Amino acid sequence: MAFQITTLLPTIKSLLAMTEVENALPVVLDLVSEYTGAERGCLELYDETGGIAFKRA
């Protein structure tokens, strides 16, 4: 499932700024999965330019 997460980007950026990326990524994936209803293992996250910021299949 691909989902435009523009509304979540400020929250994600804040999480990444507060901690190391490796520690924040599981939290970000859970947040996006809960918000979109997508399975945690199948996500494509896009940045504000429309480019894929993260992809997990």
N, C-alpha and C positions, 0 to 999 in steps of 0.2 A: 504494500500500500504506500503510495506517495502522498504526502500531505504538506501543504504550505503552512509553516509554523510561525509566521510573522508575529502573531500575537504572543507566542511563547519566547521569542528571541531575547527580550530584555531579561526575563527570568533566567534563561539559560546562560546568558552572558554574565549575569551577576553570580550565578553558581560557579562558573568557570573562573571568575576573578577572585572568588573567596578561597578557592582551594586548588590543588593540582588537578589537571585535566583527568588523570587516571582515577582519582577519587570521585570526581564529579560526574563522570560519564554514566555510571549505573543510575545515579539519581536523575540525570537528564533523560535517560531512556525510559525509566519508570514514569516520569512526569509526562513525556510525550505519549507513551502507550496509554496512560490513563486518560489523557485529554482526547486522543484520537480514537481510542478503542482498538488500535492496532496491536497485533501480537508483538511482544517485546523483541523477539528475534528477527522481525521483518520490518525494518524501518528505513526510509530514505528521508533525511532531513535536509531542507534547502535553506540557504541563507537569503538575505534580503535581495540579492541580485538574481536569484533563481538558480544559482549553481548548487550542486549537491555538496552539502557541508559534511554529511556523514551518511554512510550506507552500510547496513548490516542485513545480510540475507539469511 
